[in-house]
Amino acid sequence: MRCTISSHAGQVLANGHLIIEKDENDEQRLSFRTNGGKLIQGGIIDPDGDLTSASQVLFRAFFETWKSSITLTAIA
């Protein structure tokens, strides 16, 4: 899914894609790859497919990356 990450002031911080990747333990992880190639890893996806905890980890990683709250917008 293509996405834009923006600051609360509206400045575009990154464009990229939400992705699901397998980690070294063969578990599925929700992550974000910027168009510039930077990978921001989120959490492990629950076995039932629930993305709640995985997305919470990803948004904490966004905060650590940009040191502020962000808005994620999906682009169709």
Biopython code that builds the backbone (N, CA, C, O; Angstrom):
import numpy as np
from Bio.PDB.StructureBuilder import StructureBuilder

atoms = [
    (1, "MET", "N", (0.837, -1.158, 0.000)),
    (1, "MET", "CA", (0.000, 0.000, 0.000)),
    (1, "MET", "C", (0.897, 1.240, 0.000)),
    (1, "MET", "O", (1.757, 1.384, 0.869)),
    (2, "ARG", "N", (0.702, 2.122, -0.959)),
    (2, "ARG", "CA", (1.479, 3.358, -1.021)),
    (2, "ARG", "C", (0.985, 4.324, 0.045)),
    (2, "ARG", "O", (-0.219, 4.435, 0.278)),
    (3, "CYS", "N", (1.916, 5.025, 0.693)),
    (3, "CYS", "CA", (1.569, 5.927, 1.786)),
    (3, "CYS", "C", (2.458, 7.158, 1.777)),
    (3, "CYS", "O", (3.561, 7.159, 1.231)),
    (4, "THR", "N", (1.931, 8.211, 2.406)),
    (4, "THR", "CA", (2.700, 9.419, 2.675)),
    (4, "THR", "C", (2.711, 9.630, 4.179)),
    (4, "THR", "O", (1.681, 9.490, 4.839)),
    (5, "ILE", "N", (3.867, 9.965, 4.718)),
    (5, "ILE", "CA", (3.989, 10.297, 6.129)),
    (5, "ILE", "C", (4.222, 11.798, 6.207)),
    (5, "ILE", "O", (5.136, 12.335, 5.582)),
    (6, "SER", "N", (3.371, 12.468, 6.992)),
    (6, "SER", "CA", (3.443, 13.922, 7.129)),
    (6, "SER", "C", (3.545, 14.313, 8.589)),
    (6, "SER", "O", (3.095, 13.591, 9.478)),
    (7, "SER", "N", (4.153, 15.484, 8.821)),
    (7, "SER", "CA", (4.169, 16.061, 10.165)),
    (7, "SER", "C", (2.792, 16.673, 10.424)),
    (7, "SER", "O", (1.980, 16.809, 9.508)),
    (8, "HIS", "N", (2.538, 17.041, 11.685)),
    (8, "HIS", "CA", (1.262, 17.690, 11.992)),
    (8, "HIS", "C", (1.148, 19.051, 11.316)),
    (8, "HIS", "O", (0.041, 19.556, 11.133)),
    (9, "ALA", "N", (2.271, 19.649, 10.945)),
    (9, "ALA", "CA", (2.258, 20.926, 10.221)),
    (9, "ALA", "C", (1.975, 20.726, 8.734)),
    (9, "ALA", "O", (1.814, 21.700, 7.998)),
    (10, "GLY", "N", (1.914, 19.464, 8.285)),
    (10, "GLY", "CA", (1.613, 19.180, 6.891)),
    (10, "GLY", "C", (2.819, 18.929, 6.011)),
    (10, "GLY", "O", (2.662, 18.660, 4.820)),
    (11, "GLN", "N", (4.027, 19.011, 6.567)),
    (11, "GLN", "CA", (5.237, 18.763, 5.779)),
    (11, "GLN", "C", (5.363, 17.277, 5.486)),
    (11, "GLN", "O", (5.263, 16.454, 6.395)),
    (12, "VAL", "N", (5.582, 16.927, 4.219)),
    (12, "VAL", "CA", (5.784, 15.528, 3.847)),
    (12, "VAL", "C", (7.169, 15.094, 4.318)),
    (12, "VAL", "O", (8.183, 15.673, 3.927)),
    (13, "LEU", "N", (7.191, 14.063, 5.166)),
    (13, "LEU", "CA", (8.446, 13.549, 5.703)),
    (13, "LEU", "C", (8.972, 12.389, 4.879)),
    (13, "LEU", "O", (10.182, 12.208, 4.744)),
    (14, "ALA", "N", (8.044, 11.597, 4.322)),
    (14, "ALA", "CA", (8.461, 10.441, 3.519)),
    (14, "ALA", "C", (7.291, 9.930, 2.699)),
    (14, "ALA", "O", (6.129, 10.074, 3.079)),
    (15, "ASN", "N", (7.622, 9.335, 1.577)),
    (15, "ASN", "CA", (6.679, 8.566, 0.767)),
    (15, "ASN", "C", (7.216, 7.144, 0.725)),
    (15, "ASN", "O", (8.428, 6.930, 0.753)),
    (16, "GLY", "N", (6.314, 6.177, 0.658)),
    (16, "GLY", "CA", (6.772, 4.798, 0.616)),
    (16, "GLY", "C", (5.617, 3.817, 0.597)),
    (16, "GLY", "O", (4.510, 4.130, 0.159)),
    (17, "HIS", "N", (5.910, 2.612, 1.089)),
    (17, "HIS", "CA", (4.936, 1.521, 1.060)),
    (17, "HIS", "C", (4.896, 0.803, 2.398)),
    (17, "HIS", "O", (5.933, 0.568, 3.018)),
    (18, "LEU", "N", (3.687, 0.455, 2.844)),
    (18, "LEU", "CA", (3.546, -0.492, 3.938)),
    (18, "LEU", "C", (3.794, -1.865, 3.347)),
    (18, "LEU", "O", (3.289, -2.185, 2.271)),
    (19, "ILE", "N", (4.563, -2.670, 4.042)),
    (19, "ILE", "CA", (4.874, -4.007, 3.539)),
    (19, "ILE", "C", (4.745, -5.027, 4.666)),
    (19, "ILE", "O", (4.837, -4.690, 5.846)),
    (20, "ILE", "N", (4.534, -6.256, 4.280)),
    (20, "ILE", "CA", (4.570, -7.379, 5.208)),
    (20, "ILE", "C", (5.753, -8.229, 4.793)),
    (20, "ILE", "O", (5.838, -8.695, 3.657)),
    (21, "GLU", "N", (6.664, -8.421, 5.734)),
    (21, "GLU", "CA", (7.866, -9.207, 5.441)),
    (21, "GLU", "C", (8.023, -10.310, 6.477)),
    (21, "GLU", "O", (7.529, -10.198, 7.599)),
    (22, "LYS", "N", (8.706, -11.362, 6.094)),
    (22, "LYS", "CA", (9.010, -12.435, 7.038)),
    (22, "LYS", "C", (10.347, -12.146, 7.693)),
    (22, "LYS", "O", (11.313, -11.769, 7.030)),
    (23, "ASP", "N", (10.388, -12.329, 9.022)),
    (23, "ASP", "CA", (11.645, -12.093, 9.727)),
    (23, "ASP", "C", (12.436, -13.394, 9.845)),
    (23, "ASP", "O", (12.062, -14.418, 9.273)),
    (24, "GLU", "N", (13.541, -13.336, 10.600)),
    (24, "GLU", "CA", (14.422, -14.507, 10.710)),
    (24, "GLU", "C", (13.758, -15.697, 11.406)),
    (24, "GLU", "O", (14.228, -16.828, 11.284)),
    (25, "ASN", "N", (12.655, -15.443, 12.144)),
    (25, "ASN", "CA", (11.919, -16.521, 12.810)),
    (25, "ASN", "C", (10.722, -16.977, 11.989)),
    (25, "ASN", "O", (9.876, -17.725, 12.480)),
    (26, "ASP", "N", (10.650, -16.525, 10.732)),
    (26, "ASP", "CA", (9.569, -16.856, 9.803)),
    (26, "ASP", "C", (8.218, -16.292, 10.253)),
    (26, "ASP", "O", (7.165, -16.806, 9.874)),
    (27, "GLU", "N", (8.259, -15.224, 11.070)),
    (27, "GLU", "CA", (7.034, -14.546, 11.472)),
    (27, "GLU", "C", (6.820, -13.343, 10.565)),
    (27, "GLU", "O", (7.780, -12.746, 10.077)),
    (28, "GLN", "N", (5.553, -12.987, 10.342)),
    (28, "GLN", "CA", (5.239, -11.850, 9.490)),
    (28, "GLN", "C", (5.294, -10.560, 10.292)),
    (28, "GLN", "O", (4.771, -10.481, 11.404)),
    (29, "ARG", "N", (5.937, -9.550, 9.712)),
    (29, "ARG", "CA", (6.148, -8.261, 10.370)),
    (29, "ARG", "C", (5.611, -7.153, 9.467)),
    (29, "ARG", "O", (5.823, -7.170, 8.254)),
    (30, "LEU", "N", (4.913, -6.189, 10.071)),
    (30, "LEU", "CA", (4.436, -5.011, 9.356)),
    (30, "LEU", "C", (5.544, -3.965, 9.374)),
    (30, "LEU", "O", (6.026, -3.597, 10.445)),
    (31, "SER", "N", (5.953, -3.485, 8.210)),
    (31, "SER", "CA", (7.039, -2.509, 8.118)),
    (31, "SER", "C", (6.697, -1.456, 7.079)),
    (31, "SER", "O", (5.690, -1.553, 6.378)),
    (32, "PHE", "N", (7.556, -0.446, 6.994)),
    (32, "PHE", "CA", (7.393, 0.635, 6.028)),
    (32, "PHE", "C", (8.722, 0.839, 5.323)),
    (32, "PHE", "O", (9.759, 0.991, 5.970)),
    (33, "ARG", "N", (8.692, 0.843, 3.983)),
    (33, "ARG", "CA", (9.901, 1.108, 3.207)),
    (33, "ARG", "C", (9.699, 2.418, 2.458)),
    (33, "ARG", "O", (8.759, 2.563, 1.677)),
    (34, "THR", "N", (10.603, 3.379, 2.710)),
    (34, "THR", "CA", (10.505, 4.665, 2.031)),
    (34, "THR", "C", (10.910, 4.501, 0.569)),
    (34, "THR", "O", (11.567, 3.527, 0.201)),
    (35, "ASN", "N", (10.514, 5.460, -0.253)),
    (35, "ASN", "CA", (10.929, 5.429, -1.655)),
    (35, "ASN", "C", (12.441, 5.531, -1.780)),
    (35, "ASN", "O", (13.008, 5.107, -2.787)),
    (36, "GLY", "N", (13.104, 6.091, -0.765)),
    (36, "GLY", "CA", (14.557, 6.182, -0.747)),
    (36, "GLY", "C", (15.239, 4.912, -0.277)),
    (36, "GLY", "O", (16.468, 4.841, -0.265)),
    (37, "GLY", "N", (14.454, 3.891, 0.116)),
    (37, "GLY", "CA", (15.011, 2.604, 0.493)),
    (37, "GLY", "C", (15.168, 2.353, 1.980)),
    (37, "GLY", "O", (15.585, 1.263, 2.370)),
    (38, "LYS", "N", (14.849, 3.326, 2.824)),
    (38, "LYS", "CA", (14.964, 3.131, 4.271)),
    (38, "LYS", "C", (13.846, 2.219, 4.754)),
    (38, "LYS", "O", (12.685, 2.404, 4.387)),
    (39, "LEU", "N", (14.194, 1.233, 5.577)),
    (39, "LEU", "CA", (13.219, 0.300, 6.135)),
    (39, "LEU", "C", (12.976, 0.640, 7.594)),
    (39, "LEU", "O", (13.913, 0.722, 8.388)),
    (40, "ILE", "N", (11.717, 0.836, 7.942)),
    (40, "ILE", "CA", (11.316, 1.070, 9.326)),
    (40, "ILE", "C", (10.484, -0.127, 9.733)),
    (40, "ILE", "O", (9.393, -0.341, 9.206)),
    (41, "GLN", "N", (11.002, -0.915, 10.678)),
    (41, "GLN", "CA", (10.337, -2.148, 11.075)),
    (41, "GLN", "C", (9.288, -1.897, 12.141)),
    (41, "GLN", "O", (9.505, -1.161, 13.103)),
    (42, "GLY", "N", (8.153, -2.530, 11.940)),
    (42, "GLY", "CA", (7.080, -2.506, 12.919)),
    (42, "GLY", "C", (7.061, -3.813, 13.681)),
    (42, "GLY", "O", (8.077, -4.497, 13.798)),
    (43, "GLY", "N", (5.904, -4.146, 14.191)),
    (43, "GLY", "CA", (5.773, -5.329, 15.023)),
    (43, "GLY", "C", (5.351, -6.570, 14.260)),
    (43, "GLY", "O", (5.047, -6.538, 13.067)),
    (44, "ILE", "N", (5.349, -7.663, 15.005)),
    (44, "ILE", "CA", (4.925, -8.959, 14.474)),
    (44, "ILE", "C", (3.402, -8.968, 14.351)),
    (44, "ILE", "O", (2.696, -8.539, 15.263)),
    (45, "ILE", "N", (2.911, -9.453, 13.230)),
    (45, "ILE", "CA", (1.473, -9.561, 12.995)),
    (45, "ILE", "C", (0.945, -10.763, 13.772)),
    (45, "ILE", "O", (1.515, -11.853, 13.712)),
    (46, "ASP", "N", (-0.150, -10.553, 14.503)),
    (46, "ASP", "CA", (-0.748, -11.639, 15.276)),
    (46, "ASP", "C", (-1.127, -12.798, 14.361)),
    (46, "ASP", "O", (-1.448, -12.582, 13.193)),
    (47, "PRO", "N", (-1.094, -14.035, 14.883)),
    (47, "PRO", "CA", (-1.423, -15.209, 14.061)),
    (47, "PRO", "C", (-2.812, -15.139, 13.422)),
    (47, "PRO", "O", (-3.043, -15.728, 12.366)),
    (48, "ASP", "N", (-3.747, -14.410, 14.071)),
    (48, "ASP", "CA", (-5.097, -14.297, 13.500)),
    (48, "ASP", "C", (-5.201, -13.170, 12.457)),
    (48, "ASP", "O", (-6.282, -12.907, 11.931)),
    (49, "GLY", "N", (-4.062, -12.505, 12.163)),
    (49, "GLY", "CA", (-4.039, -11.451, 11.157)),
    (49, "GLY", "C", (-4.310, -10.059, 11.686)),
    (49, "GLY", "O", (-4.290, -9.097, 10.919)),
    (50, "ASP", "N", (-4.564, -9.927, 12.987)),
    (50, "ASP", "CA", (-4.828, -8.619, 13.591)),
    (50, "ASP", "C", (-3.559, -7.771, 13.522)),
    (50, "ASP", "O", (-2.483, -8.215, 13.922)),
    (51, "LEU", "N", (-3.696, -6.554, 13.015)),
    (51, "LEU", "CA", (-2.546, -5.656, 12.842)),
    (51, "LEU", "C", (-2.387, -4.642, 13.981)),
    (51, "LEU", "O", (-1.494, -3.797, 13.926)),
    (52, "THR", "N", (-3.233, -4.711, 15.003)),
    (52, "THR", "CA", (-3.227, -3.693, 16.050)),
    (52, "THR", "C", (-1.870, -3.560, 16.723)),
    (52, "THR", "O", (-1.304, -2.467, 16.736)),
    (53, "SER", "N", (-1.341, -4.622, 17.274)),
    (53, "SER", "CA", (-0.069, -4.519, 18.000)),
    (53, "SER", "C", (1.085, -4.239, 17.043)),
    (53, "SER", "O", (2.004, -3.499, 17.393)),
    (54, "ALA", "N", (1.056, -4.818, 15.836)),
    (54, "ALA", "CA", (2.115, -4.578, 14.855)),
    (54, "ALA", "C", (2.154, -3.110, 14.442)),
    (54, "ALA", "O", (3.232, -2.538, 14.283)),
    (55, "SER", "N", (0.986, -2.500, 14.269)),
    (55, "SER", "CA", (0.948, -1.094, 13.863)),
    (55, "SER", "C", (1.340, -0.173, 15.011)),
    (55, "SER", "O", (1.925, 0.882, 14.768)),
    (56, "GLN", "N", (1.037, -0.540, 16.255)),
    (56, "GLN", "CA", (1.472, 0.262, 17.401)),
    (56, "GLN", "C", (2.993, 0.316, 17.470)),
    (56, "GLN", "O", (3.570, 1.373, 17.727)),
    (57, "VAL", "N", (3.639, -0.820, 17.242)),
    (57, "VAL", "CA", (5.102, -0.864, 17.232)),
    (57, "VAL", "C", (5.639, -0.024, 16.071)),
    (57, "VAL", "O", (6.620, 0.702, 16.236)),
    (58, "LEU", "N", (5.009, -0.117, 14.908)),
    (58, "LEU", "CA", (5.449, 0.659, 13.749)),
    (58, "LEU", "C", (5.331, 2.159, 14.012)),
    (58, "LEU", "O", (6.234, 2.918, 13.661)),
    (59, "PHE", "N", (4.233, 2.591, 14.622)),
    (59, "PHE", "CA", (4.077, 4.020, 14.882)),
    (59, "PHE", "C", (5.062, 4.513, 15.945)),
    (59, "PHE", "O", (5.479, 5.670, 15.893)),
    (60, "ARG", "N", (5.439, 3.674, 16.897)),
    (60, "ARG", "CA", (6.498, 4.057, 17.842)),
    (60, "ARG", "C", (7.827, 4.223, 17.089)),
    (60, "ARG", "O", (8.611, 5.124, 17.389)),
    (61, "ALA", "N", (8.066, 3.341, 16.107)),
    (61, "ALA", "CA", (9.283, 3.452, 15.299)),
    (61, "ALA", "C", (9.253, 4.727, 14.455)),
    (61, "ALA", "O", (10.289, 5.367, 14.273)),
    (62, "PHE", "N", (8.087, 5.103, 13.940)),
    (62, "PHE", "CA", (7.957, 6.373, 13.216)),
    (62, "PHE", "C", (8.324, 7.533, 14.136)),
    (62, "PHE", "O", (9.059, 8.438, 13.740)),
    (63, "PHE", "N", (7.807, 7.504, 15.368)),
    (63, "PHE", "CA", (8.094, 8.577, 16.314)),
    (63, "PHE", "C", (9.591, 8.660, 16.592)),
    (63, "PHE", "O", (10.152, 9.754, 16.652)),
    (64, "GLU", "N", (10.239, 7.512, 16.762)),
    (64, "GLU", "CA", (11.682, 7.493, 17.009)),
    (64, "GLU", "C", (12.457, 8.014, 15.794)),
    (64, "GLU", "O", (13.493, 8.662, 15.946)),
    (65, "THR", "N", (11.961, 7.734, 14.614)),
    (65, "THR", "CA", (12.641, 8.170, 13.391)),
    (65, "THR", "C", (12.527, 9.677, 13.191)),
    (65, "THR", "O", (13.521, 10.341, 12.897)),
    (66, "TRP", "N", (11.313, 10.223, 13.350)),
    (66, "TRP", "CA", (11.090, 11.634, 13.053)),
    (66, "TRP", "C", (10.948, 12.503, 14.303)),
    (66, "TRP", "O", (10.765, 13.715, 14.186)),
    (67, "LYS", "N", (11.027, 11.917, 15.479)),
    (67, "LYS", "CA", (10.991, 12.653, 16.746)),
    (67, "LYS", "C", (9.756, 13.539, 16.898)),
    (67, "LYS", "O", (9.806, 14.578, 17.557)),
    (68, "SER", "N", (8.660, 13.126, 16.290)),
    (68, "SER", "CA", (7.400, 13.841, 16.458)),
    (68, "SER", "C", (6.257, 12.912, 16.048)),
    (68, "SER", "O", (6.472, 11.860, 15.446)),
    (69, "SER", "N", (5.060, 13.322, 16.386)),
    (69, "SER", "CA", (3.881, 12.597, 15.942)),
    (69, "SER", "C", (3.727, 12.802, 14.439)),
    (69, "SER", "O", (4.129, 13.832, 13.898)),
    (70, "ILE", "N", (3.148, 11.824, 13.782)),
    (70, "ILE", "CA", (3.021, 11.892, 12.336)),
    (70, "ILE", "C", (1.597, 11.518, 11.923)),
    (70, "ILE", "O", (0.810, 11.007, 12.720)),
    (71, "THR", "N", (1.299, 11.784, 10.671)),
    (71, "THR", "CA", (0.051, 11.334, 10.065)),
    (71, "THR", "C", (0.426, 10.438, 8.895)),
    (71, "THR", "O", (1.244, 10.814, 8.056)),
    (72, "LEU", "N", (-0.173, 9.254, 8.840)),
    (72, "LEU", "CA", (0.046, 8.312, 7.741)),
    (72, "LEU", "C", (-1.188, 8.371, 6.846)),
    (72, "LEU", "O", (-2.307, 8.153, 7.310)),
    (73, "THR", "N", (-0.985, 8.663, 5.572)),
    (73, "THR", "CA", (-2.074, 8.742, 4.613)),
    (73, "THR", "C", (-1.871, 7.694, 3.532)),
    (73, "THR", "O", (-0.822, 7.652, 2.889)),
    (74, "ALA", "N", (-2.880, 6.842, 3.330)),
    (74, "ALA", "CA", (-2.829, 5.845, 2.266)),
    (74, "ALA", "C", (-3.216, 6.507, 0.950)),
    (74, "ALA", "O", (-4.129, 7.330, 0.899)),
    (75, "ILE", "N", (-2.509, 6.134, -0.111)),
    (75, "ILE", "CA", (-2.759, 6.699, -1.444)),
    (75, "ILE", "C", (-3.254, 5.573, -2.336)),
    (75, "ILE", "O", (-2.593, 4.545, -2.486)),
    (76, "ALA", "N", (-4.417, 5.779, -2.921)),
    (76, "ALA", "CA", (-4.995, 4.743, -3.793)),
    (76, "ALA", "C", (-4.325, 4.712, -5.134)),
    (76, "ALA", "O", (-4.687, 3.902, -5.986)),
]
sb = StructureBuilder()
sb.init_structure("model")
sb.init_model(0)
sb.init_chain("A")
sb.init_seg("    ")
for serial, (resi, resn, name, xyz) in enumerate(atoms, 1):
    if name == "N":
        sb.init_residue(resn, " ", resi, " ")
    sb.init_atom(name, np.array(xyz, "f"), 0.0, 1.0, " ", f" {name:<3s}", serial, name[0])
structure = sb.get_structure()
